[in-house]
Amino acid sequence: MMLQTTVFAAARSRAHGPTVALWHAVELHRPPAEVDGACELTLCGSLARVSTDESWPVAATDVCPACALLSTC
């Protein structure tokens, strides 16, 4: 039996039009060093720049509600 652990990284989206920048969750399938600063697809389907300086979940108020919900499933 193999135990698989899901690892999430925090990623910051850009403010676009009337929306504000939010923190999102990105599921990592590679070592964090390989995605540092890269734009990745988030759990909610948007693109955001991964920040390995921040851990998920981020202790902030500007967190994507969809990513917060999907990362707990």
Summary of the structure (lengths in Angstrom):
residues: 73
radius of gyration: 12.2
end to end distance: 21.3
largest distance: 48.0
contacts: 184
relative contact order: 0.28
helix: 14%
strand: 32%
